[in-house]
Amino acid sequence: MKVVIDAMGGDNAPQEIVKGAIEAAKEYGLDIILVGAEEKVNKEIQKYDISGLNIEVVNATEVIENNESPTMAIRRKKIHH
């Protein structure tokens, strides 16, 4: 099963998000796609042995901040395909 995770969402991101994603990939055999600031996410991934795991990082150049209206942010921010 493939799971897409916002690596920049939540407290202590991306450290705790990456750690949890790697644990889930190991425990449940999941394919993980981490979306976020590619450089920061890759820096965290390098702290772990992910050999044999299918973990991909997709760069997100913009982030919706906690103080932003999701609807307005989606309208104003760029979408890259």
PyMOL Python script that loads the backbone (N, CA, C, O; Angstrom):
from pymol import cmd

cmd.read_pdbstr("""\
ATOM      1  N   MET A   1       0.840  -1.166   0.000  1.00  0.00           N
ATOM      2  CA  MET A   1       0.000   0.000   0.000  1.00  0.00           C
ATOM      3  C   MET A   1       0.891   1.237   0.000  1.00  0.00           C
ATOM      4  O   MET A   1       1.908   1.271   0.694  1.00  0.00           O
ATOM      5  N   LYS A   2       0.522   2.240  -0.764  1.00  0.00           N
ATOM      6  CA  LYS A   2       1.268   3.488  -0.846  1.00  0.00           C
ATOM      7  C   LYS A   2       0.563   4.540  -0.004  1.00  0.00           C
ATOM      8  O   LYS A   2      -0.650   4.723  -0.107  1.00  0.00           O
ATOM      9  N   VAL A   3       1.344   5.240   0.841  1.00  0.00           N
ATOM     10  CA  VAL A   3       0.794   6.263   1.727  1.00  0.00           C
ATOM     11  C   VAL A   3       1.547   7.570   1.479  1.00  0.00           C
ATOM     12  O   VAL A   3       2.777   7.594   1.463  1.00  0.00           O
ATOM     13  N   VAL A   4       0.795   8.658   1.286  1.00  0.00           N
ATOM     14  CA  VAL A   4       1.372   9.983   1.092  1.00  0.00           C
ATOM     15  C   VAL A   4       1.229  10.749   2.400  1.00  0.00           C
ATOM     16  O   VAL A   4       0.145  10.814   2.980  1.00  0.00           O
ATOM     17  N   ILE A   5       2.346  11.335   2.862  1.00  0.00           N
ATOM     18  CA  ILE A   5       2.367  12.003   4.157  1.00  0.00           C
ATOM     19  C   ILE A   5       2.913  13.417   4.009  1.00  0.00           C
ATOM     20  O   ILE A   5       3.911  13.640   3.325  1.00  0.00           O
ATOM     21  N   ASP A   6       2.245  14.369   4.659  1.00  0.00           N
ATOM     22  CA  ASP A   6       2.730  15.746   4.740  1.00  0.00           C
ATOM     23  C   ASP A   6       3.854  15.763   5.772  1.00  0.00           C
ATOM     24  O   ASP A   6       3.600  15.726   6.976  1.00  0.00           O
ATOM     25  N   ALA A   7       5.078  15.819   5.302  1.00  0.00           N
ATOM     26  CA  ALA A   7       6.232  15.751   6.192  1.00  0.00           C
ATOM     27  C   ALA A   7       6.432  17.031   6.994  1.00  0.00           C
ATOM     28  O   ALA A   7       7.174  17.033   7.976  1.00  0.00           O
ATOM     29  N   MET A   8       5.788  18.106   6.593  1.00  0.00           N
ATOM     30  CA  MET A   8       5.970  19.381   7.265  1.00  0.00           C
ATOM     31  C   MET A   8       4.809  19.712   8.206  1.00  0.00           C
ATOM     32  O   MET A   8       4.828  20.750   8.868  1.00  0.00           O
ATOM     33  N   GLY A   9       3.809  18.845   8.269  1.00  0.00           N
ATOM     34  CA  GLY A   9       2.638  19.103   9.108  1.00  0.00           C
ATOM     35  C   GLY A   9       2.817  18.518  10.490  1.00  0.00           C
ATOM     36  O   GLY A   9       3.374  17.431  10.641  1.00  0.00           O
ATOM     37  N   GLY A  10       2.355  19.223  11.488  1.00  0.00           N
ATOM     38  CA  GLY A  10       2.408  18.696  12.848  1.00  0.00           C
ATOM     39  C   GLY A  10       3.570  19.238  13.648  1.00  0.00           C
ATOM     40  O   GLY A  10       4.452  19.915  13.119  1.00  0.00           O
ATOM     41  N   ASP A  11       3.557  18.933  14.924  1.00  0.00           N
ATOM     42  CA  ASP A  11       4.610  19.386  15.822  1.00  0.00           C
ATOM     43  C   ASP A  11       5.904  18.646  15.524  1.00  0.00           C
ATOM     44  O   ASP A  11       5.896  17.471  15.159  1.00  0.00           O
ATOM     45  N   ASN A  12       7.008  19.350  15.685  1.00  0.00           N
ATOM     46  CA  ASN A  12       8.353  18.791  15.493  1.00  0.00           C
ATOM     47  C   ASN A  12       8.561  18.211  14.100  1.00  0.00           C
ATOM     48  O   ASN A  12       9.248  17.204  13.930  1.00  0.00           O
ATOM     49  N   ALA A  13       7.965  18.853  13.116  1.00  0.00           N
ATOM     50  CA  ALA A  13       8.155  18.410  11.732  1.00  0.00           C
ATOM     51  C   ALA A  13       9.443  18.998  11.187  1.00  0.00           C
ATOM     52  O   ALA A  13       9.788  20.114  11.574  1.00  0.00           O
ATOM     53  N   PRO A  14      10.156  18.338  10.336  1.00  0.00           N
ATOM     54  CA  PRO A  14       9.851  17.028   9.798  1.00  0.00           C
ATOM     55  C   PRO A  14      10.423  15.867  10.610  1.00  0.00           C
ATOM     56  O   PRO A  14      10.216  14.708  10.251  1.00  0.00           O
ATOM     57  N   GLN A  15      11.132  16.155  11.689  1.00  0.00           N
ATOM     58  CA  GLN A  15      11.811  15.090  12.439  1.00  0.00           C
ATOM     59  C   GLN A  15      10.866  13.966  12.857  1.00  0.00           C
ATOM     60  O   GLN A  15      11.099  12.807  12.514  1.00  0.00           O
ATOM     61  N   GLU A  16       9.822  14.288  13.580  1.00  0.00           N
ATOM     62  CA  GLU A  16       8.925  13.255  14.093  1.00  0.00           C
ATOM     63  C   GLU A  16       8.104  12.603  12.990  1.00  0.00           C
ATOM     64  O   GLU A  16       7.781  11.418  13.067  1.00  0.00           O
ATOM     65  N   ILE A  17       7.770  13.370  11.974  1.00  0.00           N
ATOM     66  CA  ILE A  17       6.980  12.821  10.866  1.00  0.00           C
ATOM     67  C   ILE A  17       7.812  11.780  10.115  1.00  0.00           C
ATOM     68  O   ILE A  17       7.329  10.689   9.813  1.00  0.00           O
ATOM     69  N   VAL A  18       9.061  12.127   9.820  1.00  0.00           N
ATOM     70  CA  VAL A  18       9.945  11.193   9.104  1.00  0.00           C
ATOM     71  C   VAL A  18      10.173   9.941   9.944  1.00  0.00           C
ATOM     72  O   VAL A  18      10.107   8.825   9.429  1.00  0.00           O
ATOM     73  N   LYS A  19      10.436  10.122  11.212  1.00  0.00           N
ATOM     74  CA  LYS A  19      10.663   8.978  12.111  1.00  0.00           C
ATOM     75  C   LYS A  19       9.456   8.040  12.104  1.00  0.00           C
ATOM     76  O   LYS A  19       9.611   6.825  11.974  1.00  0.00           O
ATOM     77  N   GLY A  20       8.270   8.597  12.241  1.00  0.00           N
ATOM     78  CA  GLY A  20       7.053   7.782  12.248  1.00  0.00           C
ATOM     79  C   GLY A  20       6.795   7.099  10.920  1.00  0.00           C
ATOM     80  O   GLY A  20       6.345   5.954  10.878  1.00  0.00           O
ATOM     81  N   ALA A  21       7.082   7.809   9.827  1.00  0.00           N
ATOM     82  CA  ALA A  21       6.878   7.231   8.493  1.00  0.00           C
ATOM     83  C   ALA A  21       7.816   6.044   8.271  1.00  0.00           C
ATOM     84  O   ALA A  21       7.413   5.025   7.712  1.00  0.00           O
ATOM     85  N   ILE A  22       9.045   6.181   8.704  1.00  0.00           N
ATOM     86  CA  ILE A  22      10.011   5.086   8.548  1.00  0.00           C
ATOM     87  C   ILE A  22       9.601   3.892   9.406  1.00  0.00           C
ATOM     88  O   ILE A  22       9.684   2.747   8.963  1.00  0.00           O
ATOM     89  N   GLU A  23       9.162   4.159  10.628  1.00  0.00           N
ATOM     90  CA  GLU A  23       8.695   3.065  11.495  1.00  0.00           C
ATOM     91  C   GLU A  23       7.501   2.347  10.873  1.00  0.00           C
ATOM     92  O   GLU A  23       7.426   1.119  10.913  1.00  0.00           O
ATOM     93  N   ALA A  24       6.572   3.105  10.300  1.00  0.00           N
ATOM     94  CA  ALA A  24       5.396   2.505   9.659  1.00  0.00           C
ATOM     95  C   ALA A  24       5.795   1.692   8.438  1.00  0.00           C
ATOM     96  O   ALA A  24       5.254   0.611   8.205  1.00  0.00           O
ATOM     97  N   ALA A  25       6.745   2.210   7.654  1.00  0.00           N
ATOM     98  CA  ALA A  25       7.210   1.481   6.468  1.00  0.00           C
ATOM     99  C   ALA A  25       7.817   0.148   6.874  1.00  0.00           C
ATOM    100  O   ALA A  25       7.581  -0.870   6.223  1.00  0.00           O
ATOM    101  N   LYS A  26       8.592   0.153   7.941  1.00  0.00           N
ATOM    102  CA  LYS A  26       9.226  -1.082   8.419  1.00  0.00           C
ATOM    103  C   LYS A  26       8.193  -2.056   8.990  1.00  0.00           C
ATOM    104  O   LYS A  26       8.205  -3.242   8.660  1.00  0.00           O
ATOM    105  N   GLU A  27       7.315  -1.560   9.832  1.00  0.00           N
ATOM    106  CA  GLU A  27       6.360  -2.427  10.530  1.00  0.00           C
ATOM    107  C   GLU A  27       5.272  -2.980   9.622  1.00  0.00           C
ATOM    108  O   GLU A  27       4.873  -4.137   9.762  1.00  0.00           O
ATOM    109  N   TYR A  28       4.787  -2.160   8.690  1.00  0.00           N
ATOM    110  CA  TYR A  28       3.645  -2.563   7.878  1.00  0.00           C
ATOM    111  C   TYR A  28       3.968  -2.796   6.404  1.00  0.00           C
ATOM    112  O   TYR A  28       3.079  -3.126   5.619  1.00  0.00           O
ATOM    113  N   GLY A  29       5.232  -2.626   6.026  1.00  0.00           N
ATOM    114  CA  GLY A  29       5.622  -2.840   4.635  1.00  0.00           C
ATOM    115  C   GLY A  29       5.013  -1.837   3.670  1.00  0.00           C
ATOM    116  O   GLY A  29       4.709  -2.175   2.526  1.00  0.00           O
ATOM    117  N   LEU A  30       4.835  -0.602   4.129  1.00  0.00           N
ATOM    118  CA  LEU A  30       4.210   0.430   3.308  1.00  0.00           C
ATOM    119  C   LEU A  30       5.207   1.109   2.386  1.00  0.00           C
ATOM    120  O   LEU A  30       6.387   1.232   2.715  1.00  0.00           O
ATOM    121  N   ASP A  31       4.731   1.547   1.236  1.00  0.00           N
ATOM    122  CA  ASP A  31       5.488   2.453   0.375  1.00  0.00           C
ATOM    123  C   ASP A  31       5.105   3.855   0.829  1.00  0.00           C
ATOM    124  O   ASP A  31       3.922   4.184   0.912  1.00  0.00           O
ATOM    125  N   ILE A  32       6.096   4.673   1.121  1.00  0.00           N
ATOM    126  CA  ILE A  32       5.849   5.999   1.690  1.00  0.00           C
ATOM    127  C   ILE A  32       6.287   7.088   0.722  1.00  0.00           C
ATOM    128  O   ILE A  32       7.370   7.018   0.141  1.00  0.00           O
ATOM    129  N   ILE A  33       5.436   8.091   0.556  1.00  0.00           N
ATOM    130  CA  ILE A  33       5.793   9.309  -0.164  1.00  0.00           C
ATOM    131  C   ILE A  33       5.698  10.439   0.845  1.00  0.00           C
ATOM    132  O   ILE A  33       4.619  10.731   1.360  1.00  0.00           O
ATOM    133  N   LEU A  34       6.835  11.076   1.126  1.00  0.00           N
ATOM    134  CA  LEU A  34       6.878  12.203   2.039  1.00  0.00           C
ATOM    135  C   LEU A  34       6.880  13.489   1.217  1.00  0.00           C
ATOM    136  O   LEU A  34       7.733  13.671   0.348  1.00  0.00           O
ATOM    137  N   VAL A  35       5.931  14.375   1.489  1.00  0.00           N
ATOM    138  CA  VAL A  35       5.821  15.636   0.766  1.00  0.00           C
ATOM    139  C   VAL A  35       6.231  16.758   1.702  1.00  0.00           C
ATOM    140  O   VAL A  35       5.705  16.885   2.808  1.00  0.00           O
ATOM    141  N   GLY A  36       7.189  17.582   1.239  1.00  0.00           N
ATOM    142  CA  GLY A  36       7.639  18.689   2.072  1.00  0.00           C
ATOM    143  C   GLY A  36       8.896  19.315   1.512  1.00  0.00           C
ATOM    144  O   GLY A  36       9.254  19.096   0.355  1.00  0.00           O
ATOM    145  N   ALA A  37       9.563  20.099   2.347  1.00  0.00           N
ATOM    146  CA  ALA A  37      10.815  20.749   1.962  1.00  0.00           C
ATOM    147  C   ALA A  37      11.863  19.654   1.769  1.00  0.00           C
ATOM    148  O   ALA A  37      12.397  19.105   2.732  1.00  0.00           O
ATOM    149  N   GLU A  38      12.141  19.352   0.503  1.00  0.00           N
ATOM    150  CA  GLU A  38      12.959  18.190   0.138  1.00  0.00           C
ATOM    151  C   GLU A  38      14.291  18.132   0.887  1.00  0.00           C
ATOM    152  O   GLU A  38      14.677  17.073   1.379  1.00  0.00           O
ATOM    153  N   GLU A  39      14.980  19.241   0.974  1.00  0.00           N
ATOM    154  CA  GLU A  39      16.296  19.258   1.629  1.00  0.00           C
ATOM    155  C   GLU A  39      16.177  18.879   3.107  1.00  0.00           C
ATOM    156  O   GLU A  39      16.975  18.086   3.606  1.00  0.00           O
ATOM    157  N   LYS A  40      15.197  19.435   3.803  1.00  0.00           N
ATOM    158  CA  LYS A  40      15.006  19.143   5.224  1.00  0.00           C
ATOM    159  C   LYS A  40      14.567  17.690   5.433  1.00  0.00           C
ATOM    160  O   LYS A  40      15.038  17.021   6.353  1.00  0.00           O
ATOM    161  N   VAL A  41      13.681  17.217   4.591  1.00  0.00           N
ATOM    162  CA  VAL A  41      13.183  15.844   4.724  1.00  0.00           C
ATOM    163  C   VAL A  41      14.308  14.848   4.460  1.00  0.00           C
ATOM    164  O   VAL A  41      14.478  13.890   5.214  1.00  0.00           O
ATOM    165  N   ASN A  42      15.072  15.067   3.402  1.00  0.00           N
ATOM    166  CA  ASN A  42      16.192  14.163   3.098  1.00  0.00           C
ATOM    167  C   ASN A  42      17.240  14.165   4.200  1.00  0.00           C
ATOM    168  O   ASN A  42      17.835  13.129   4.495  1.00  0.00           O
ATOM    169  N   LYS A  43      17.473  15.331   4.813  1.00  0.00           N
ATOM    170  CA  LYS A  43      18.430  15.415   5.917  1.00  0.00           C
ATOM    171  C   LYS A  43      17.985  14.523   7.078  1.00  0.00           C
ATOM    172  O   LYS A  43      18.810  13.869   7.716  1.00  0.00           O
ATOM    173  N   GLU A  44      16.691  14.502   7.344  1.00  0.00           N
ATOM    174  CA  GLU A  44      16.164  13.646   8.415  1.00  0.00           C
ATOM    175  C   GLU A  44      16.247  12.171   8.045  1.00  0.00           C
ATOM    176  O   GLU A  44      16.612  11.338   8.875  1.00  0.00           O
ATOM    177  N   ILE A  45      15.910  11.849   6.805  1.00  0.00           N
ATOM    178  CA  ILE A  45      15.949  10.458   6.350  1.00  0.00           C
ATOM    179  C   ILE A  45      17.349   9.873   6.490  1.00  0.00           C
ATOM    180  O   ILE A  45      17.504   8.695   6.813  1.00  0.00           O
ATOM    181  N   GLN A  46      18.368  10.694   6.247  1.00  0.00           N
ATOM    182  CA  GLN A  46      19.752  10.226   6.312  1.00  0.00           C
ATOM    183  C   GLN A  46      20.156   9.735   7.699  1.00  0.00           C
ATOM    184  O   GLN A  46      21.176   9.061   7.841  1.00  0.00           O
ATOM    185  N   LYS A  47      19.385  10.057   8.704  1.00  0.00           N
ATOM    186  CA  LYS A  47      19.684   9.627  10.074  1.00  0.00           C
ATOM    187  C   LYS A  47      19.307   8.162  10.314  1.00  0.00           C
ATOM    188  O   LYS A  47      19.648   7.591  11.350  1.00  0.00           O
ATOM    189  N   TYR A  48      18.602   7.559   9.352  1.00  0.00           N
ATOM    190  CA  TYR A  48      18.064   6.208   9.534  1.00  0.00           C
ATOM    191  C   TYR A  48      18.568   5.259   8.452  1.00  0.00           C
ATOM    192  O   TYR A  48      18.962   5.679   7.364  1.00  0.00           O
ATOM    193  N   ASP A  49      18.546   3.980   8.776  1.00  0.00           N
ATOM    194  CA  ASP A  49      18.833   2.943   7.786  1.00  0.00           C
ATOM    195  C   ASP A  49      17.511   2.604   7.107  1.00  0.00           C
ATOM    196  O   ASP A  49      16.636   1.976   7.704  1.00  0.00           O
ATOM    197  N   ILE A  50      17.378   3.026   5.859  1.00  0.00           N
ATOM    198  CA  ILE A  50      16.120   2.760   5.139  1.00  0.00           C
ATOM    199  C   ILE A  50      16.333   1.740   4.025  1.00  0.00           C
ATOM    200  O   ILE A  50      15.521   1.646   3.105  1.00  0.00           O
ATOM    201  N   SER A  51      17.419   0.979   4.105  1.00  0.00           N
ATOM    202  CA  SER A  51      17.666  -0.015   3.074  1.00  0.00           C
ATOM    203  C   SER A  51      16.508  -1.009   3.028  1.00  0.00           C
ATOM    204  O   SER A  51      16.045  -1.494   4.060  1.00  0.00           O
ATOM    205  N   GLY A  52      16.054  -1.299   1.821  1.00  0.00           N
ATOM    206  CA  GLY A  52      14.945  -2.212   1.617  1.00  0.00           C
ATOM    207  C   GLY A  52      13.575  -1.560   1.726  1.00  0.00           C
ATOM    208  O   GLY A  52      12.557  -2.213   1.494  1.00  0.00           O
ATOM    209  N   LEU A  53      13.539  -0.282   2.076  1.00  0.00           N
ATOM    210  CA  LEU A  53      12.263   0.435   2.190  1.00  0.00           C
ATOM    211  C   LEU A  53      12.022   1.265   0.937  1.00  0.00           C
ATOM    212  O   LEU A  53      12.964   1.747   0.307  1.00  0.00           O
ATOM    213  N   ASN A  54      10.759   1.426   0.585  1.00  0.00           N
ATOM    214  CA  ASN A  54      10.400   2.251  -0.561  1.00  0.00           C
ATOM    215  C   ASN A  54       9.886   3.591  -0.029  1.00  0.00           C
ATOM    216  O   ASN A  54       8.699   3.751   0.256  1.00  0.00           O
ATOM    217  N   ILE A  55      10.813   4.551   0.098  1.00  0.00           N
ATOM    218  CA  ILE A  55      10.478   5.883   0.601  1.00  0.00           C
ATOM    219  C   ILE A  55      10.907   6.902  -0.435  1.00  0.00           C
ATOM    220  O   ILE A  55      12.066   6.943  -0.849  1.00  0.00           O
ATOM    221  N   GLU A  56       9.961   7.718  -0.844  1.00  0.00           N
ATOM    222  CA  GLU A  56      10.184   8.744  -1.867  1.00  0.00           C
ATOM    223  C   GLU A  56       9.893  10.107  -1.245  1.00  0.00           C
ATOM    224  O   GLU A  56       9.015  10.236  -0.392  1.00  0.00           O
ATOM    225  N   VAL A  57      10.644  11.127  -1.683  1.00  0.00           N
ATOM    226  CA  VAL A  57      10.407  12.490  -1.214  1.00  0.00           C
ATOM    227  C   VAL A  57       9.960  13.328  -2.401  1.00  0.00           C
ATOM    228  O   VAL A  57      10.596  13.322  -3.455  1.00  0.00           O
ATOM    229  N   VAL A  58       8.857  14.050  -2.219  1.00  0.00           N
ATOM    230  CA  VAL A  58       8.346  14.967  -3.232  1.00  0.00           C
ATOM    231  C   VAL A  58       8.481  16.371  -2.661  1.00  0.00           C
ATOM    232  O   VAL A  58       7.959  16.664  -1.585  1.00  0.00           O
ATOM    233  N   ASN A  59       9.180  17.232  -3.381  1.00  0.00           N
ATOM    234  CA  ASN A  59       9.423  18.586  -2.918  1.00  0.00           C
ATOM    235  C   ASN A  59       8.153  19.425  -2.971  1.00  0.00           C
ATOM    236  O   ASN A  59       7.428  19.419  -3.965  1.00  0.00           O
ATOM    237  N   ALA A  60       7.898  20.146  -1.885  1.00  0.00           N
ATOM    238  CA  ALA A  60       6.796  21.107  -1.843  1.00  0.00           C
ATOM    239  C   ALA A  60       7.419  22.477  -1.624  1.00  0.00           C
ATOM    240  O   ALA A  60       8.059  22.718  -0.601  1.00  0.00           O
ATOM    241  N   THR A  61       7.232  23.368  -2.581  1.00  0.00           N
ATOM    242  CA  THR A  61       7.864  24.677  -2.495  1.00  0.00           C
ATOM    243  C   THR A  61       7.055  25.663  -1.669  1.00  0.00           C
ATOM    244  O   THR A  61       7.583  26.689  -1.238  1.00  0.00           O
ATOM    245  N   GLU A  62       5.775  25.365  -1.441  1.00  0.00           N
ATOM    246  CA  GLU A  62       4.941  26.258  -0.647  1.00  0.00           C
ATOM    247  C   GLU A  62       4.229  25.456   0.434  1.00  0.00           C
ATOM    248  O   GLU A  62       3.947  24.268   0.279  1.00  0.00           O
ATOM    249  N   VAL A  63       3.948  26.147   1.533  1.00  0.00           N
ATOM    250  CA  VAL A  63       3.333  25.508   2.687  1.00  0.00           C
ATOM    251  C   VAL A  63       2.132  26.344   3.122  1.00  0.00           C
ATOM    252  O   VAL A  63       2.189  27.573   3.092  1.00  0.00           O
ATOM    253  N   ILE A  64       1.066  25.696   3.519  1.00  0.00           N
ATOM    254  CA  ILE A  64      -0.074  26.404   4.100  1.00  0.00           C
ATOM    255  C   ILE A  64       0.190  26.494   5.600  1.00  0.00           C
ATOM    256  O   ILE A  64       0.245  25.479   6.295  1.00  0.00           O
ATOM    257  N   GLU A  65       0.351  27.710   6.082  1.00  0.00           N
ATOM    258  CA  GLU A  65       0.666  27.948   7.490  1.00  0.00           C
ATOM    259  C   GLU A  65      -0.593  27.813   8.339  1.00  0.00           C
ATOM    260  O   GLU A  65      -1.709  27.877   7.822  1.00  0.00           O
ATOM    261  N   ASN A  66      -0.408  27.626   9.649  1.00  0.00           N
ATOM    262  CA  ASN A  66      -1.529  27.458  10.573  1.00  0.00           C
ATOM    263  C   ASN A  66      -2.465  28.661  10.599  1.00  0.00           C
ATOM    264  O   ASN A  66      -3.666  28.506  10.818  1.00  0.00           O
ATOM    265  N   ASN A  67      -1.928  29.853  10.378  1.00  0.00           N
ATOM    266  CA  ASN A  67      -2.751  31.054  10.470  1.00  0.00           C
ATOM    267  C   ASN A  67      -3.456  31.396   9.159  1.00  0.00           C
ATOM    268  O   ASN A  67      -4.164  32.401   9.092  1.00  0.00           O
ATOM    269  N   GLU A  68      -3.281  30.587   8.117  1.00  0.00           N
ATOM    270  CA  GLU A  68      -3.891  30.845   6.819  1.00  0.00           C
ATOM    271  C   GLU A  68      -5.208  30.095   6.661  1.00  0.00           C
ATOM    272  O   GLU A  68      -5.376  28.978   7.151  1.00  0.00           O
ATOM    273  N   SER A  69      -6.118  30.729   5.976  1.00  0.00           N
ATOM    274  CA  SER A  69      -7.351  30.063   5.599  1.00  0.00           C
ATOM    275  C   SER A  69      -7.011  29.057   4.504  1.00  0.00           C
ATOM    276  O   SER A  69      -6.448  29.454   3.483  1.00  0.00           O
ATOM    277  N   PRO A  70      -7.326  27.777   4.668  1.00  0.00           N
ATOM    278  CA  PRO A  70      -6.999  26.790   3.641  1.00  0.00           C
ATOM    279  C   PRO A  70      -7.565  27.148   2.267  1.00  0.00           C
ATOM    280  O   PRO A  70      -6.901  26.960   1.248  1.00  0.00           O
ATOM    281  N   THR A  71      -8.778  27.657   2.246  1.00  0.00           N
ATOM    282  CA  THR A  71      -9.399  28.006   0.959  1.00  0.00           C
ATOM    283  C   THR A  71      -8.627  29.114   0.261  1.00  0.00           C
ATOM    284  O   THR A  71      -8.373  29.029  -0.940  1.00  0.00           O
ATOM    285  N   MET A  72      -8.251  30.153   1.002  1.00  0.00           N
ATOM    286  CA  MET A  72      -7.504  31.264   0.402  1.00  0.00           C
ATOM    287  C   MET A  72      -6.098  30.818  -0.004  1.00  0.00           C
ATOM    288  O   MET A  72      -5.596  31.229  -1.050  1.00  0.00           O
ATOM    289  N   ALA A  73      -5.478  29.998   0.797  1.00  0.00           N
ATOM    290  CA  ALA A  73      -4.133  29.530   0.485  1.00  0.00           C
ATOM    291  C   ALA A  73      -4.129  28.719  -0.807  1.00  0.00           C
ATOM    292  O   ALA A  73      -3.232  28.873  -1.635  1.00  0.00           O
ATOM    293  N   ILE A  74      -5.123  27.863  -0.978  1.00  0.00           N
ATOM    294  CA  ILE A  74      -5.200  27.053  -2.194  1.00  0.00           C
ATOM    295  C   ILE A  74      -5.381  27.945  -3.419  1.00  0.00           C
ATOM    296  O   ILE A  74      -4.819  27.674  -4.481  1.00  0.00           O
ATOM    297  N   ARG A  75      -6.156  28.994  -3.268  1.00  0.00           N
ATOM    298  CA  ARG A  75      -6.373  29.909  -4.398  1.00  0.00           C
ATOM    299  C   ARG A  75      -5.125  30.702  -4.750  1.00  0.00           C
ATOM    300  O   ARG A  75      -4.886  30.983  -5.924  1.00  0.00           O
ATOM    301  N   ARG A  76      -4.325  31.068  -3.753  1.00  0.00           N
ATOM    302  CA  ARG A  76      -3.172  31.955  -3.955  1.00  0.00           C
ATOM    303  C   ARG A  76      -1.864  31.238  -4.255  1.00  0.00           C
ATOM    304  O   ARG A  76      -0.988  31.804  -4.909  1.00  0.00           O
ATOM    305  N   LYS A  77      -1.720  30.035  -3.801  1.00  0.00           N
ATOM    306  CA  LYS A  77      -0.433  29.350  -3.936  1.00  0.00           C
ATOM    307  C   LYS A  77      -0.387  28.525  -5.207  1.00  0.00           C
ATOM    308  O   LYS A  77      -1.407  28.055  -5.712  1.00  0.00           O
ATOM    309  N   LYS A  78       0.816  28.366  -5.701  1.00  0.00           N
ATOM    310  CA  LYS A  78       1.024  27.650  -6.947  1.00  0.00           C
ATOM    311  C   LYS A  78       0.840  26.148  -6.758  1.00  0.00           C
ATOM    312  O   LYS A  78       1.182  25.587  -5.717  1.00  0.00           O
ATOM    313  N   ILE A  79       0.302  25.526  -7.770  1.00  0.00           N
ATOM    314  CA  ILE A  79       0.172  24.067  -7.787  1.00  0.00           C
ATOM    315  C   ILE A  79       1.085  23.543  -8.882  1.00  0.00           C
ATOM    316  O   ILE A  79       0.977  23.941 -10.042  1.00  0.00           O
ATOM    317  N   HIS A  80       1.987  22.644  -8.500  1.00  0.00           N
ATOM    318  CA  HIS A  80       2.925  22.054  -9.460  1.00  0.00           C
ATOM    319  C   HIS A  80       2.542  20.600  -9.684  1.00  0.00           C
ATOM    320  O   HIS A  80       2.254  19.872  -8.734  1.00  0.00           O
ATOM    321  N   HIS A  81       2.541  20.192 -10.912  1.00  0.00           N
ATOM    322  CA  HIS A  81       2.200  18.797 -11.227  1.00  0.00           C
ATOM    323  C   HIS A  81       3.420  18.055 -11.655  1.00  0.00           C
ATOM    324  O   HIS A  81       3.343  16.865 -11.963  1.00  0.00           O
TER     325      HIS A  81
END
""", "prot")
cmd.dss("prot")
cmd.show_as("cartoon", "prot")
cmd.util.cbc("prot")
cmd.orient("prot")
